[in-house]
Amino acid sequence: MRFLIYIPQLIFGGAEKVLVSFANDLVSRGHKVEILELYEKGYLKPQFDPRVSFDAICSKSYTQKYYASPGQIRKNPFLIGKWLFSKVVGYRRFAEKLAAKRYTGKEFDVAINYLEIESPAFLLDHIHAKKYLQWIHIDVANLAAPQELDPHISTWSRMDGIICVSQVAVDSFCKRYPALVDKVHLLYNFYDTADILSKGSKPFSLHGLQPTLLSVGRMTEQKKYLRFLGVLARLRDEGFDFSWHVLGDGIQRPQIEEKIRRSELSDRVYLHGLSDNPYKYMKHCDLFILPSGWEGFPTVTIEAKLLGCPILATDVAGIQEQLIHGKTGWIVDNNEEAIYEGLKILLSDPQKRETLRNCDGMDRICDNAEKYRQLMALLAL
């Protein structure tokens, strides 16, 4: 079968990382896969199987030629022509017309809109496929403004199937969009377990006060790192030792750095930026922390669990499908006080942390062969 998978950008995000595993699994089974970015970033391209092909609607060369940000124009007024092009002609609209011409005459068996934040309109209007699928990676009930997705209802209704990556995501999506219930299916993400274990085995050590805490994810409001710094300041003041290591970057980094400075946590908090191998950090941390305000089905906790990490996580969507509280992880309510109480328990009791290395239940979630069987059955409908 020939798959086209449409995604806004190939950046270092959870959904983007599991796309690598999904695409690689498909080509390993003899399928052809093409990834179409809306805005070409391509950060994850080296991680894909060489048999996966790529294209972009707004390529890097096209963007450089036709687009200028307001900041660039302020620095160089001669770029005003690019700004006028973007406003009058439409930088993205023109790129979509060019891309539509490139795809005229091409045929795919399956076209997938891989993120819910982007409308599948381009696929439906310009890509010729036998089946169209929409992936939903989030719990719509936990979005700050779920109504922002409502305009997609008309295009989602034209899709052949809507895939949610957790049972909680299924339930909340069906509750908000009851007219689409018959199209909704549960399919857990694909994971490259062998690659995770291999990268996690690399020689490595985490410096800083013990025990070492680790979080992996973009520095955005969703991840609630600012809230977690408040928890760490309280525990530091109570005499607890620890260091917190963070992999990722994002729009909140300046605020996070400022709060670290104001809270006098610079000797305990380490911002490592992006890493192409977070697994060696996971393998060697004492406790993995997911302090998020909302998720759909967090990928990082699956990866950490595969590497035997003890995990403390807020009770976001999908976590109770992954972890058993007190056995394979420590699940706390989604507020600062509950995170503080839970972390205090685990910092006070190293033996309890060690018992949470239990990996029961991962086989069910990480069985790619079963997920592939479910996908093929869905496509046969």
C-alpha positions in Angstrom: 0.0 0.0 0.0 1.0 3.6 -0.6 0.7 6.0 2.3 0.8 9.8 2.4 1.2 11.3 5.9 0.6 15.0 6.3 2.0 16.9 9.2 2.6 20.6 10.0 6.3 20.2 10.8 8.8 17.5 11.6 10.0 18.9 15.0 11.1 17.2 18.2 7.6 16.6 19.6 5.9 13.5 21.0 3.5 13.0 18.1 6.3 13.6 15.6 8.6 11.0 17.3 6.0 8.3 17.2 5.4 9.1 13.6 9.0 8.0 13.0 8.2 4.6 14.5 4.9 4.4 12.6 6.4 5.2 9.2 9.4 2.9 9.8 7.1 0.0 10.8 5.1 0.5 7.6 8.0 0.5 5.2 9.5 -2.5 7.0 6.3 -4.4 6.1 6.7 -3.5 2.4 4.5 -0.4 2.2 5.5 2.9 0.6 5.4 6.0 2.8 5.7 9.7 1.9 5.8 12.4 4.6 4.4 15.8 3.5 5.3 18.7 5.8 3.3 21.9 5.6 6.3 24.0 6.7 9.6 22.2 6.1 11.7 21.7 9.2 12.8 18.1 8.8 14.6 17.9 12.2 13.6 14.2 12.5 14.4 13.2 8.9 17.7 11.3 9.9 15.6 9.0 12.2 13.4 7.7 9.4 14.1 4.6 7.4 15.9 5.6 4.1 12.9 4.1 2.2 10.6 6.9 3.5 10.3 9.9 1.1 9.6 13.5 1.9 8.1 16.6 0.5 6.9 20.0 1.8 4.2 22.5 0.8 6.2 25.5 2.1 9.8 24.3 1.5 12.8 26.0 3.1 13.9 27.4 -0.3 10.3 28.7 -1.0 10.1 30.3 2.4 13.4 32.0 2.1 12.4 33.4 -1.3 8.8 34.5 -0.5 8.4 35.1 3.2 9.7 37.7 5.7 8.7 38.0 9.3 7.7 41.4 10.7 11.0 41.4 12.7 13.0 40.8 9.6 11.2 43.7 7.8 11.9 46.0 10.7 15.6 45.3 10.4 15.5 45.5 6.6 12.8 47.6 5.0 13.7 46.3 1.5 12.0 43.1 2.4 8.6 44.8 2.3 8.0 43.2 -1.1 7.9 39.7 0.6 5.5 41.0 3.2 3.2 42.4 0.4 3.4 39.0 -1.4 2.3 37.2 1.8 -0.6 39.6 2.4 -1.8 40.1 -1.2 -1.1 36.8 -2.9 -0.9 34.6 0.2 2.4 32.9 0.9 0.9 29.7 2.1 -2.1 29.8 -0.4 0.3 30.1 -3.3 2.5 27.2 -2.0 -0.6 25.0 -1.7 -1.5 25.7 -5.3 2.0 24.7 -6.4 1.9 21.6 -4.3 -1.5 20.6 -5.6 -0.1 20.7 -9.2 2.8 18.4 -8.1 0.3 15.9 -6.7 -1.9 15.8 -9.8 -1.9 12.3 -11.2 -0.4 10.8 -8.1 -2.5 8.0 -6.4 -2.3 6.9 -2.8 -4.1 4.1 -1.0 -4.2 6.0 2.3 -3.9 9.7 3.1 -3.4 10.6 6.8 -3.8 13.9 8.5 -1.5 13.2 11.4 -2.2 16.2 13.7 -5.6 17.5 14.7 -4.4 21.2 14.8 -4.2 21.2 11.0 -7.3 20.9 8.8 -7.3 17.9 6.4 -8.8 20.1 3.7 -5.6 20.0 1.6 -5.6 16.2 1.6 -9.3 15.9 0.8 -9.2 18.5 -2.0 -5.9 17.8 -3.6 -4.6 14.3 -2.7 -6.1 11.3 -4.5 -6.5 8.4 -2.1 -8.8 5.5 -1.5 -9.0 6.1 2.2 -8.6 9.3 4.3 -7.7 9.0 8.0 -7.5 11.7 10.8 -5.3 11.1 13.8 -6.2 12.7 17.2 -3.3 12.9 19.7 -5.0 14.9 22.4 -7.8 14.8 24.9 -10.1 17.5 23.6 -11.8 18.0 26.9 -8.5 19.3 28.5 -7.8 21.9 25.8 -7.8 25.5 27.1 -10.0 26.4 24.1 -11.5 23.2 22.6 -13.8 25.3 20.5 -10.8 26.1 18.3 -11.1 22.6 16.8 -14.8 22.9 16.0 -14.3 24.4 12.6 -12.7 21.1 11.5 -16.0 19.2 12.0 -17.1 19.5 8.4 -13.8 18.2 7.0 -13.5 15.5 9.7 -16.9 14.3 8.6 -15.5 13.6 5.2 -12.7 11.3 6.5 -13.1 7.6 6.4 -11.8 7.1 9.9 -10.7 9.1 13.0 -7.9 7.5 15.1 -7.6 8.4 18.7 -4.4 7.3 20.6 -5.9 6.6 24.0 -9.3 5.5 25.4 -9.6 8.8 27.2 -9.1 10.6 24.0 -11.8 8.5 22.3 -14.3 9.2 25.1 -13.7 12.9 25.2 -13.7 13.3 21.4 -17.0 11.3 21.1 -18.6 13.4 23.9 -17.7 16.7 22.1 -18.5 15.5 18.6 -21.3 12.9 18.9 -22.1 13.2 15.1 -18.7 11.6 14.4 -18.9 8.6 16.8 -19.2 6.0 14.1 -15.9 7.1 12.6 -13.8 6.9 15.8 -11.3 4.1 16.5 -8.7 3.5 19.3 -5.2 2.8 18.1 -2.2 3.2 20.4 0.9 4.8 19.0 3.7 2.7 17.4 7.0 2.5 19.3 10.4 1.3 18.2 11.2 -0.6 21.4 14.5 -2.0 20.1 15.8 1.4 19.2 14.7 2.9 22.5 16.5 0.1 24.4 19.6 0.4 22.2 20.0 4.1 22.6 19.3 3.9 26.3 22.2 1.5 26.8 24.8 4.1 25.8 27.4 4.9 28.5 26.2 7.9 30.4 25.9 9.5 33.8 23.8 12.4 35.2 25.7 14.9 37.3 24.1 16.9 40.1 22.7 16.2 43.5 21.1 12.8 44.0 18.4 11.7 43.4 18.3 12.9 39.8 14.9 13.9 38.4 14.3 14.1 34.6 11.6 15.7 32.4 11.5 15.6 28.6 9.3 17.9 26.6 8.8 21.3 25.0 9.0 24.3 27.3 5.3 25.4 26.9 2.4 26.1 29.1 1.1 22.6 28.6 4.1 21.0 30.3 3.7 23.1 33.5 7.4 23.5 34.2 6.9 26.8 36.0 4.5 25.2 38.4 7.0 22.3 39.0 9.7 24.8 39.9 7.5 26.0 42.7 7.3 22.5 44.0 11.1 22.1 43.8 11.7 25.3 45.7 9.4 24.2 48.6 11.2 20.8 48.8 14.6 22.5 48.7 13.6 24.7 51.6 12.6 21.6 53.6 16.0 20.2 53.2 15.5 17.6 50.4 18.4 16.9 48.0 17.8 16.4 44.3 18.7 17.8 40.9 16.2 18.3 38.0 17.3 17.8 34.4 15.2 19.0 31.5 15.5 18.1 27.8 13.7 20.3 25.4 13.3 23.9 24.4 10.4 26.3 23.7 8.7 29.6 24.1 8.7 29.5 27.9 12.4 29.0 28.3 13.1 32.7 29.2 10.4 32.5 31.9 11.7 29.2 33.2 15.3 30.6 33.4 14.0 33.6 35.2 12.1 31.6 37.8 15.1 29.3 38.3 17.2 32.5 39.1 14.6 34.0 41.4 14.0 30.7 43.2 17.8 30.3 43.6 17.6 26.8 42.0 20.5 27.3 39.6 22.6 24.7 41.4 19.9 22.1 41.1 18.2 22.6 37.8 19.9 21.8 34.5 18.4 22.8 31.1 20.1 20.6 28.5 18.1 21.8 25.5 17.2 19.4 22.7 18.8 15.9 22.5 18.6 13.3 19.7 19.0 10.7 22.4 16.9 11.3 25.5 16.9 7.6 26.2 20.4 7.6 27.8 19.1 10.3 30.2 16.0 8.2 31.0 18.0 5.1 31.6 20.2 6.8 34.1 17.8 9.0 36.1 16.4 8.1 39.5 12.9 9.4 38.8 11.2 10.5 35.6 8.7 13.4 36.1 5.7 14.3 33.9 4.2 17.5 35.4 2.0 18.3 32.5 -1.3 20.1 32.7 -2.8 18.0 29.8 -1.8 15.3 27.3 -3.5 12.9 24.9 -1.4 9.9 25.5 2.1 10.9 26.6 4.9 9.3 24.6 7.8 10.1 27.0 6.3 8.1 29.8 6.0 5.0 27.6 9.7 5.4 26.6 10.8 6.0 30.2 8.8 2.9 31.3 10.4 0.7 28.6 13.8 1.8 30.1 12.7 0.8 33.6 12.3 4.4 35.0 10.3 5.1 38.2 7.7 7.7 37.1 5.8 10.4 38.9 3.1 11.8 36.6 0.1 14.0 36.8 -3.3 12.4 36.1 -3.5 13.5 32.4 -5.3 11.6 29.6 -3.8 8.2 29.0 -1.7 7.9 32.1 -4.0 5.4 33.8 -3.9 3.3 30.7 0.0 3.2 31.0 0.7 3.1 34.8 -0.7 1.3 37.8 -0.4 3.7 40.7 2.0 2.5 43.4 3.1 -0.4 41.2 4.5 0.9 37.9 4.3 4.6 38.6 3.1 7.3 41.0 0.0 9.2 39.7 -1.0 12.4 41.4 -3.8 14.9 40.9 -3.2 17.7 38.5 -2.3 20.5 40.9 0.8 21.9 42.6 -0.1 20.6 46.1 -0.6 17.0 44.9 2.6 17.1 42.9 4.4 18.4 46.0 3.0 15.7 48.3 3.7 12.9 45.8 7.3 14.0 45.1 7.9 14.4 48.8 6.9 10.8 49.4 9.2 9.5 46.7 12.2 11.6 47.7 11.7 10.4 51.3 11.6 6.7 50.3 14.2 5.4 47.9 12.9 1.9 48.2 9.5 2.9 47.1 11.0 4.6 44.0 12.8 1.4 43.2 9.6 -0.7 43.3 8.2 1.6 40.6 10.7 0.3 38.0 8.2 -2.5 37.4 7.3 -2.5 33.7 4.1 -4.6 33.8 1.6 -3.7 31.0 4.1 -2.4 28.5 3.8 -5.4 26.2 0.1 -4.7 25.6 0.7 -1.0 24.7 3.9 -1.6 22.7 2.8 -4.6 20.5 3.3 -3.1 17.0 2.2 -6.3 15.3 -1.2 -6.1 16.9 -1.6 -2.4 16.2 -0.7 -3.0 12.6 -3.4 -5.8 12.4 -5.9 -3.3 13.8 -4.9 -0.7 11.2 -5.2 -3.1 8.3 -8.7 -4.2 9.5 -9.8 -0.6 9.8 -8.6 0.1 6.2 -10.5 -2.9 4.9 -13.8 -1.4 6.1 
